[in-house]
């Protein structure tokens, strides 16, 4: 178990922060969903872009992996609930026009969008 956590931590440190621009296949981008942090990457498969996100709560949380294969025009959302009455923290991952786009936000006024693949 310690080896798994150490490997995930090393992968988190090797990833660059999420920003607008291209992401090469298997190049990790850091993601932040409130107290949950992790990495996002994709591979270009025959049936679509296989998007993989690994997140954990803080430095000691158990890692959780999210995986989805997106065909052209599809999207997926990763959301983390917050305190009662607060909006959730979320990432929407969309594939359109041969690009993979990530939109961060809990509310419409707090959204950032960046293309991470072409």
VEXTOR-702950 format. One line per field, with one value per residue: z, y, x of N, C-alpha, C in turn; residue number from 1; residue in three letters. Coordinates in Angstrom, 2 decimals, padded with zeros to 5 digits, m for minus. Each point is the difference from the previous one (the first is absolute). Last residue first. Example, Ala and Ser with C-alpha at 12.3 -4.5 7.8 and 13.67 -1.06 7.14 Angstrom:
// residues 2
n.w	[007.08,m000.07]
n.v	[m002.25,m005.72]
n.u	[012.85,000.29]
ca.w	[000.06,000.00]
ca.v	[001.19,001.19]
ca.u	[000.82,m000.89]
c.w	[000.73,000.00]
c.v	[001.09,001.20]
c.u	[m000.77,000.90]
num	[2,1]
residu	[SER,ALA]
***
This chain:
// residues 118
n.w	[m028.79,005.59,004.09,000.85,003.23,003.57,004.82,003.86,003.55,m000.26,m000.26,003.74,001.74,m003.05,m004.66,m004.84,m004.56,m005.03,m004.84,m005.63,m004.64,m000.94,004.25,005.21,005.76,005.78,004.98,005.63,005.39,005.44,002.74,003.07,004.63,003.64,003.20,m000.77,m003.72,m004.49,m004.93,m005.47,m005.74,m005.29,m005.87,m005.79,m006.05,m004.93,m002.55,002.97,004.59,004.79,005.44,005.81,005.35,005.38,005.23,005.04,005.27,003.70,002.06,m001.31,m001.40,m001.92,m005.16,m005.62,m005.74,m005.40,m005.75,m005.37,m005.44,m005.17,m004.36,m002.41,m000.96,003.13,002.96,005.06,004.69,005.27,005.18,005.88,005.36,005.09,003.74,003.00,m003.22,m004.36,m004.11,m003.46,m003.91,m004.05,m003.52,m004.39,m003.36,m004.79,m000.94,000.01,m000.69,001.27,004.33,004.95,004.95,002.28,000.23,001.74,002.79,004.60,000.79,m000.23,003.77,003.32,m000.61,001.22,004.59,001.81,m000.70,002.71,004.36,000.57]
n.v	[018.24,001.81,002.42,005.03,003.18,003.63,001.69,002.55,001.99,002.01,m003.30,m003.72,m003.04,m001.47,m000.78,m002.72,m002.15,m002.80,m002.29,m000.90,m000.80,001.36,m000.83,m002.47,000.79,000.26,002.71,000.68,002.15,000.92,001.85,003.31,001.40,m000.91,m003.88,m001.95,m002.40,m003.62,m001.58,m002.08,m000.70,m001.37,m000.40,m000.49,m000.07,000.43,m003.10,m003.79,m002.37,m003.07,m000.48,m000.51,001.07,m001.13,000.94,m000.29,001.29,003.42,003.24,004.56,002.83,m001.90,m001.96,m002.10,m000.91,m000.97,m000.74,m001.14,m001.42,000.60,m002.69,m004.26,m001.92,002.42,003.50,002.23,003.38,002.83,002.78,000.40,002.15,001.56,002.26,003.00,003.23,m001.16,m000.04,m002.22,m000.79,m002.79,m003.51,m003.33,m003.44,001.40,005.13,005.09,005.73,004.80,003.34,m001.72,m002.86,m002.00,m003.90,m004.73,m003.07,m000.96,m003.29,m004.49,m001.94,m001.65,m004.26,m003.66,m001.12,m002.53,m004.64,m002.51,m001.18,m003.84]
n.u	[m005.31,m000.46,m000.80,m002.83,m003.12,m003.07,m002.77,m003.60,m003.35,m004.41,m003.52,000.44,002.81,004.65,003.58,001.04,002.74,000.82,002.17,m000.31,m001.44,m004.54,m002.47,m000.85,000.43,m000.61,m000.65,m000.02,m000.90,m002.11,m004.47,m003.07,m002.50,m003.04,001.33,004.85,002.59,001.31,001.73,000.56,000.83,m001.78,m000.27,m001.34,m000.20,000.55,003.42,001.85,002.16,000.76,001.67,001.15,002.24,001.89,002.33,003.06,000.73,002.09,003.18,001.32,m004.42,m003.96,m000.11,m000.09,000.59,m001.88,m000.31,m002.09,000.05,m001.98,m001.65,m000.56,004.39,003.58,003.33,000.78,000.84,m000.29,000.45,000.46,m000.35,m002.81,m003.88,m002.26,m002.09,000.32,004.01,004.30,004.35,002.33,003.15,001.09,m000.91,m001.36,m000.05,m001.92,m000.84,m002.33,m001.50,000.04,001.43,004.56,003.76,002.56,002.55,m001.13,m003.35,001.32,001.98,m002.89,m001.85,002.64,000.23,m003.53,000.18,002.92,m001.38,m002.62]
ca.w	[m001.37,m001.02,000.44,m000.86,m000.71,m001.04,m000.87,m000.92,000.40,000.11,m001.31,m000.44,000.89,000.63,001.45,000.58,001.40,000.75,001.32,001.17,000.17,m001.03,m001.11,m001.25,m001.24,m001.01,m001.14,m001.26,m001.11,m000.82,m000.16,m001.28,m000.87,m000.48,m000.31,001.13,001.06,000.81,001.41,000.98,001.29,001.10,001.30,001.15,001.33,000.47,m000.43,m001.45,m000.63,m001.40,m000.98,m001.37,m000.88,m001.44,m000.74,m001.39,m000.88,m000.44,000.59,m000.27,000.71,000.92,001.41,001.01,001.30,001.08,001.32,000.98,001.34,000.96,000.52,000.21,m001.22,m000.28,m001.22,m001.07,m000.92,m001.26,m001.10,m001.37,m000.75,m001.03,m000.78,000.78,001.42,000.28,001.37,000.18,001.36,000.39,001.09,000.75,001.19,000.61,m000.74,000.86,m000.40,m000.86,m001.40,m000.63,m001.08,000.33,m000.05,m000.88,m001.36,m000.04,000.26,m001.23,m000.98,000.41,m000.32,m001.46,m000.43,000.38,m000.84,m001.35,000.05,000.00]
ca.v	[000.21,m000.95,m000.77,m001.16,m000.15,m001.02,000.19,m001.06,m000.42,001.16,000.56,000.84,m000.41,000.95,m000.08,001.20,m000.14,001.24,m000.35,000.58,m000.61,000.49,000.64,m000.22,m000.12,m000.38,m000.62,000.11,m000.94,000.27,m001.02,m000.71,000.45,001.36,000.27,000.17,000.85,000.79,m000.26,000.98,m000.49,000.94,m000.65,000.65,m000.47,000.56,001.38,000.13,001.01,000.09,000.06,m000.29,000.18,000.17,m000.49,000.41,m001.16,m000.64,m001.33,m000.84,000.34,001.10,m000.40,001.05,m000.60,000.94,m000.59,001.02,m000.58,000.43,001.36,000.38,m000.21,m001.41,m000.02,m000.75,m000.78,m000.26,m000.36,000.16,m001.18,000.35,m001.16,m000.75,000.33,000.06,000.39,000.49,000.06,001.37,000.32,001.12,m000.47,m001.24,m001.19,m001.04,m001.40,m000.49,m000.08,001.32,000.10,000.52,001.45,000.62,000.08,000.97,001.33,000.39,000.35,001.29,001.03,000.14,000.67,001.41,000.60,000.17,001.16,001.19]
ca.u	[m000.46,000.42,001.17,000.13,001.26,000.00,001.14,000.40,001.34,000.87,000.26,m001.10,m001.07,m000.90,000.00,m000.59,m000.37,m000.11,m000.51,000.66,001.32,000.91,m000.68,000.74,m000.76,000.97,m000.67,000.73,m000.12,001.18,001.03,m000.01,001.08,m000.24,m001.39,m000.91,000.55,m000.94,000.27,m000.48,000.48,000.20,m000.13,000.63,m000.37,m001.26,m000.26,m000.06,m000.85,000.43,m001.09,000.40,m001.15,000.22,m001.15,m000.21,000.10,m001.23,m000.14,001.17,001.23,m000.27,m000.01,m000.07,000.26,000.29,000.18,000.37,m000.19,001.02,m000.11,m001.40,m000.80,m000.31,m000.81,000.64,m000.81,000.70,m000.88,000.49,000.43,000.96,000.41,000.98,m000.10,m001.43,m000.30,m001.36,m000.50,m000.32,m000.90,000.59,000.72,m000.48,000.38,000.54,m000.08,001.07,m000.38,m000.11,m000.96,m001.32,000.01,m000.98,000.53,001.09,m000.54,m000.69,001.04,000.57,m000.99,m000.05,001.22,m000.14,m001.04,000.55,000.89,m000.83]
c.w	[m000.80,m001.36,m001.03,000.43,m000.87,m000.66,m001.01,m000.79,m000.91,000.32,000.07,m001.32,m000.34,000.94,000.55,001.50,000.49,001.42,000.83,001.27,001.16,000.14,m000.98,m001.14,m001.18,m001.27,m001.07,m001.06,m001.15,m001.13,m000.82,m000.06,m001.31,m000.89,m000.39,m000.49,001.13,001.04,000.81,001.41,001.01,001.22,001.07,001.25,001.09,001.40,000.48,m000.32,m001.51,m000.71,m001.39,m000.90,m001.41,m000.73,m001.47,m000.61,m001.43,m000.93,m000.43,000.50,m000.36,000.82,000.84,001.40,001.02,001.28,000.98,001.37,001.00,001.35,000.90,000.62,000.16,m001.28,m000.40,m001.18,m000.92,m000.91,m001.22,m000.99,m001.36,m000.72,m001.11,m000.71,000.76,001.49,000.13,001.48,000.01,001.42,000.22,001.07,000.76,001.11,000.73,m000.88,001.05,m000.30,m000.82,m001.45,m000.49,m001.23,000.28,000.05,m000.95,m001.41,m000.15,000.16,m001.30,m000.99,000.36,m000.44,m001.50,m000.42,000.30,m000.94,m001.38,000.00]
c.v	[m001.22,000.43,m001.04,m000.75,m001.23,m000.02,m001.13,000.43,m001.12,m000.36,001.17,000.64,000.79,m000.64,000.93,m000.22,001.33,m000.30,001.28,m000.51,000.56,m000.57,000.52,000.58,m000.24,m000.27,m000.22,m000.64,000.33,m001.02,000.53,m001.04,m000.77,000.55,001.47,000.34,000.09,000.82,000.86,m000.47,001.07,m000.75,001.04,m000.83,000.79,m000.45,000.44,001.48,m000.04,000.91,000.06,000.06,m000.25,000.06,000.29,m000.67,000.47,m001.17,m000.74,m001.42,m000.95,000.24,001.24,m000.60,001.12,m000.79,001.11,m000.65,000.98,m000.63,000.36,001.39,000.50,m000.09,m001.46,m000.01,m000.82,m000.80,m000.25,m000.51,000.36,m001.26,000.46,m001.26,m000.72,000.27,000.14,000.25,000.54,m000.06,001.49,000.42,001.12,m000.42,m001.23,m001.18,m000.91,m001.47,m000.44,m000.18,001.44,000.13,000.52,001.52,000.73,000.21,001.05,001.40,000.46,000.45,001.37,001.07,000.22,000.79,001.48,000.65,000.26,001.25]
c.u	[000.29,m000.53,000.42,001.23,m000.02,001.35,m000.04,001.22,000.50,001.44,000.97,000.39,m001.24,m000.98,m001.05,m000.05,m000.53,m000.44,000.04,m000.67,000.79,001.41,001.03,m000.83,000.92,m000.80,001.06,m000.88,000.93,m000.06,001.17,001.12,m000.04,001.09,m000.16,m001.41,m001.01,000.75,m000.97,000.30,m000.40,000.50,000.29,m000.24,000.73,m000.43,m001.38,m000.25,000.13,m000.99,000.61,m001.22,000.49,m001.34,000.24,m001.23,m000.27,000.26,m001.26,m000.16,001.13,001.26,m000.28,000.04,000.05,000.21,000.37,000.07,000.57,m000.34,001.17,m000.18,m001.43,m000.83,m000.19,m000.96,000.89,m000.91,000.88,m001.03,000.53,000.43,000.92,000.49,001.09,m000.19,m001.51,m000.24,m001.42,m000.55,m000.17,m001.00,000.74,000.95,m000.55,000.32,000.60,m000.19,001.21,m000.42,m000.08,m000.89,m001.40,000.11,m000.95,000.54,001.08,m000.59,m000.63,001.08,000.54,m000.97,000.03,001.23,m000.14,m001.01,000.61,000.87]
num	[118,117,116,115,114,113,112,111,110,109,108,107,106,105,104,103,102,101,100,99,98,97,96,95,94,93,92,91,90,89,88,87,86,85,84,83,82,81,80,79,78,77,76,75,74,73,72,71,70,69,68,67,66,65,64,63,62,61,60,59,58,57,56,55,54,53,52,51,50,49,48,47,46,45,44,43,42,41,40,39,38,37,36,35,34,33,32,31,30,29,28,27,26,25,24,23,22,21,20,19,18,17,16,15,14,13,12,11,10,9,8,7,6,5,4,3,2,1]
residu	[UNK,UNK,UNK,UNK,UNK,UNK,UNK,UNK,UNK,UNK,UNK,UNK,UNK,UNK,UNK,UNK,UNK,UNK,UNK,UNK,UNK,UNK,UNK,UNK,UNK,UNK,UNK,UNK,UNK,UNK,UNK,UNK,UNK,UNK,UNK,UNK,UNK,UNK,UNK,UNK,UNK,UNK,UNK,UNK,UNK,UNK,UNK,UNK,UNK,UNK,UNK,UNK,UNK,UNK,UNK,UNK,UNK,UNK,UNK,UNK,UNK,UNK,UNK,UNK,UNK,UNK,UNK,UNK,UNK,UNK,UNK,UNK,UNK,UNK,UNK,UNK,UNK,UNK,UNK,UNK,UNK,UNK,UNK,UNK,UNK,UNK,UNK,UNK,UNK,UNK,UNK,UNK,UNK,UNK,UNK,UNK,UNK,UNK,UNK,UNK,UNK,UNK,UNK,UNK,UNK,UNK,UNK,UNK,UNK,UNK,UNK,UNK,UNK,UNK,UNK,UNK,UNK,UNK]
***
